[in-house]
Amino acid sequence: MEFVSNLRETLKASTESANRGGGTGDNSKGAYWCHDCAERIRDVDVEGENSPDCPDCGAAMEFERSPSSTGCAC
């Protein structure tokens, strides 16, 4: 029974996390992606308001928001 109790506590703790969705508390709203190269640059690492160019291929990167607090990006 201890296994079931431990499992239940683990699942309960994972759903109570205040920081779900991968955020690190630094006000990041998402990241810029190059889908061709799979390159990712977090928005807090980009200076200015323009989309950066991919460091690998030079194409304009696309902004995508972070998943919501439920872990879903829908």
Secondary structure, 3 states (H helix, E strand, C coil): CHHHHHHHHHHHHHHHCCCCCCCCCCCCCEEEEECCCCEEEEHHHCCCCCCCECCCCCCECEEEECCCCCCCCC
